[in-house]
């Protein structure tokens, strides 16, 4: 073989081996990174109780069905149906937090769950004066199903006092600027609760 041709083949072989080696190394690094993502991250805990959360996929078929039945009448975009299997469940309170399972299968949840549901400046129902509560009531057709009897007097949702954490249904929040309500309602036939948004039916001034 021509020496020059042999040199070309030799250089090409060395280059090919180097490329294959680099690809193998890159593949191994990618596997390590993916493995780290799946194993190193910890699941979030309940914002209310600080306890581990349960995955929605572990609910019984009947519980999932009851959630779907309960949500079905709510036709508004604010209360569109969600994938129960992509939700996290507070074991102690039964509250269902939608869309908080990441692509790696971890639970990611914090107090921004209210803002992620619907942007607003939410405060606890119990922090409003009786006069303001009555004013907001008049702007809504009904407040049935919401917790209006036993509500934390602290305004910030994150500052909820322990005595109000386990109430059923869970806390009700309101945006004083828009009179929009966002609060927990019980799913009939279960111990589960879902977060329901309700806009005023009358104009708010």
Secondary structure as a PSIPRED ss2 file (coil, helix, strand):
# PSIPRED VFORMAT (PSIPRED V4.0)

   1 X C   1.000  0.000  0.000
   2 X C   1.000  0.000  0.000
   3 X H   0.000  1.000  0.000
   4 X H   0.000  1.000  0.000
   5 X H   0.000  1.000  0.000
   6 X H   0.000  1.000  0.000
   7 X H   0.000  1.000  0.000
   8 X H   0.000  1.000  0.000
   9 X H   0.000  1.000  0.000
  10 X H   0.000  1.000  0.000
  11 X H   0.000  1.000  0.000
  12 X H   0.000  1.000  0.000
  13 X H   0.000  1.000  0.000
  14 X H   0.000  1.000  0.000
  15 X H   0.000  1.000  0.000
  16 X H   0.000  1.000  0.000
  17 X H   0.000  1.000  0.000
  18 X H   0.000  1.000  0.000
  19 X H   0.000  1.000  0.000
  20 X H   0.000  1.000  0.000
  21 X H   0.000  1.000  0.000
  22 X H   0.000  1.000  0.000
  23 X H   0.000  1.000  0.000
  24 X H   0.000  1.000  0.000
  25 X H   0.000  1.000  0.000
  26 X H   0.000  1.000  0.000
  27 X H   0.000  1.000  0.000
  28 X H   0.000  1.000  0.000
  29 X H   0.000  1.000  0.000
  30 X H   0.000  1.000  0.000
  31 X H   0.000  1.000  0.000
  32 X H   0.000  1.000  0.000
  33 X H   0.000  1.000  0.000
  34 X H   0.000  1.000  0.000
  35 X H   0.000  1.000  0.000
  36 X H   0.000  1.000  0.000
  37 X H   0.000  1.000  0.000
  38 X H   0.000  1.000  0.000
  39 X H   0.000  1.000  0.000
  40 X H   0.000  1.000  0.000
  41 X C   1.000  0.000  0.000
  42 X C   1.000  0.000  0.000
  43 X C   1.000  0.000  0.000
  44 X C   1.000  0.000  0.000
  45 X E   0.000  0.000  1.000
  46 X C   1.000  0.000  0.000
  47 X C   1.000  0.000  0.000
  48 X C   1.000  0.000  0.000
  49 X C   1.000  0.000  0.000
  50 X C   1.000  0.000  0.000
  51 X C   1.000  0.000  0.000
  52 X E   0.000  0.000  1.000
  53 X E   0.000  0.000  1.000
  54 X E   0.000  0.000  1.000
  55 X E   0.000  0.000  1.000
  56 X H   0.000  1.000  0.000
  57 X H   0.000  1.000  0.000
  58 X H   0.000  1.000  0.000
  59 X C   1.000  0.000  0.000
  60 X C   1.000  0.000  0.000
  61 X H   0.000  1.000  0.000
  62 X H   0.000  1.000  0.000
  63 X H   0.000  1.000  0.000
  64 X H   0.000  1.000  0.000
  65 X H   0.000  1.000  0.000
  66 X H   0.000  1.000  0.000
  67 X H   0.000  1.000  0.000
  68 X H   0.000  1.000  0.000
  69 X H   0.000  1.000  0.000
  70 X H   0.000  1.000  0.000
  71 X H   0.000  1.000  0.000
  72 X H   0.000  1.000  0.000
  73 X C   1.000  0.000  0.000
  74 X C   1.000  0.000  0.000
  75 X C   1.000  0.000  0.000
  76 X C   1.000  0.000  0.000
  77 X H   0.000  1.000  0.000
  78 X H   0.000  1.000  0.000
  79 X H   0.000  1.000  0.000
  80 X C   1.000  0.000  0.000
  81 X C   1.000  0.000  0.000
  82 X C   1.000  0.000  0.000
  83 X C   1.000  0.000  0.000
  84 X H   0.000  1.000  0.000
  85 X H   0.000  1.000  0.000
  86 X H   0.000  1.000  0.000
  87 X C   1.000  0.000  0.000
  88 X E   0.000  0.000  1.000
  89 X E   0.000  0.000  1.000
  90 X E   0.000  0.000  1.000
  91 X C   1.000  0.000  0.000
  92 X C   1.000  0.000  0.000
  93 X C   1.000  0.000  0.000
  94 X C   1.000  0.000  0.000
  95 X E   0.000  0.000  1.000
  96 X E   0.000  0.000  1.000
  97 X E   0.000  0.000  1.000
  98 X C   1.000  0.000  0.000
  99 X C   1.000  0.000  0.000
 100 X C   1.000  0.000  0.000
 101 X E   0.000  0.000  1.000
 102 X C   1.000  0.000  0.000
 103 X C   1.000  0.000  0.000
 104 X C   1.000  0.000  0.000
 105 X C   1.000  0.000  0.000
 106 X C   1.000  0.000  0.000
 107 X E   0.000  0.000  1.000
 108 X C   1.000  0.000  0.000
 109 X C   1.000  0.000  0.000
 110 X C   1.000  0.000  0.000
 111 X C   1.000  0.000  0.000
 112 X C   1.000  0.000  0.000
 113 X H   0.000  1.000  0.000
 114 X H   0.000  1.000  0.000
 115 X H   0.000  1.000  0.000
 116 X H   0.000  1.000  0.000
 117 X H   0.000  1.000  0.000
 118 X C   1.000  0.000  0.000
 119 X C   1.000  0.000  0.000
 120 X C   1.000  0.000  0.000
 121 X C   1.000  0.000  0.000
 122 X E   0.000  0.000  1.000
 123 X E   0.000  0.000  1.000
 124 X E   0.000  0.000  1.000
 125 X H   0.000  1.000  0.000
 126 X H   0.000  1.000  0.000
 127 X H   0.000  1.000  0.000
 128 X C   1.000  0.000  0.000
 129 X C   1.000  0.000  0.000
 130 X H   0.000  1.000  0.000
 131 X H   0.000  1.000  0.000
 132 X H   0.000  1.000  0.000
 133 X H   0.000  1.000  0.000
 134 X H   0.000  1.000  0.000
 135 X H   0.000  1.000  0.000
 136 X H   0.000  1.000  0.000
 137 X H   0.000  1.000  0.000
 138 X H   0.000  1.000  0.000
 139 X C   1.000  0.000  0.000
 140 X C   1.000  0.000  0.000
 141 X C   1.000  0.000  0.000
 142 X C   1.000  0.000  0.000
 143 X C   1.000  0.000  0.000
 144 X C   1.000  0.000  0.000
 145 X C   1.000  0.000  0.000
 146 X C   1.000  0.000  0.000
 147 X C   1.000  0.000  0.000
 148 X C   1.000  0.000  0.000
 149 X C   1.000  0.000  0.000
 150 X C   1.000  0.000  0.000
 151 X C   1.000  0.000  0.000
 152 X C   1.000  0.000  0.000
 153 X C   1.000  0.000  0.000
 154 X C   1.000  0.000  0.000
 155 X C   1.000  0.000  0.000
 156 X C   1.000  0.000  0.000
 157 X H   0.000  1.000  0.000
 158 X H   0.000  1.000  0.000
 159 X H   0.000  1.000  0.000
 160 X C   1.000  0.000  0.000
 161 X C   1.000  0.000  0.000
 162 X H   0.000  1.000  0.000
 163 X H   0.000  1.000  0.000
 164 X H   0.000  1.000  0.000
 165 X H   0.000  1.000  0.000
 166 X C   1.000  0.000  0.000
 167 X C   1.000  0.000  0.000
 168 X C   1.000  0.000  0.000
 169 X C   1.000  0.000  0.000
 170 X C   1.000  0.000  0.000
 171 X C   1.000  0.000  0.000
 172 X E   0.000  0.000  1.000
 173 X E   0.000  0.000  1.000
 174 X E   0.000  0.000  1.000
 175 X E   0.000  0.000  1.000
 176 X C   1.000  0.000  0.000
 177 X C   1.000  0.000  0.000
 178 X C   1.000  0.000  0.000
 179 X C   1.000  0.000  0.000
 180 X E   0.000  0.000  1.000
 181 X E   0.000  0.000  1.000
 182 X E   0.000  0.000  1.000
 183 X E   0.000  0.000  1.000
 184 X E   0.000  0.000  1.000
 185 X E   0.000  0.000  1.000
 186 X E   0.000  0.000  1.000
 187 X C   1.000  0.000  0.000
 188 X C   1.000  0.000  0.000
 189 X C   1.000  0.000  0.000
 190 X C   1.000  0.000  0.000
 191 X C   1.000  0.000  0.000
 192 X C   1.000  0.000  0.000
 193 X E   0.000  0.000  1.000
 194 X E   0.000  0.000  1.000
 195 X E   0.000  0.000  1.000
 196 X E   0.000  0.000  1.000
 197 X E   0.000  0.000  1.000
 198 X E   0.000  0.000  1.000
 199 X C   1.000  0.000  0.000
 200 X C   1.000  0.000  0.000
 201 X C   1.000  0.000  0.000
 202 X C   1.000  0.000  0.000
 203 X C   1.000  0.000  0.000
 204 X C   1.000  0.000  0.000
 205 X C   1.000  0.000  0.000
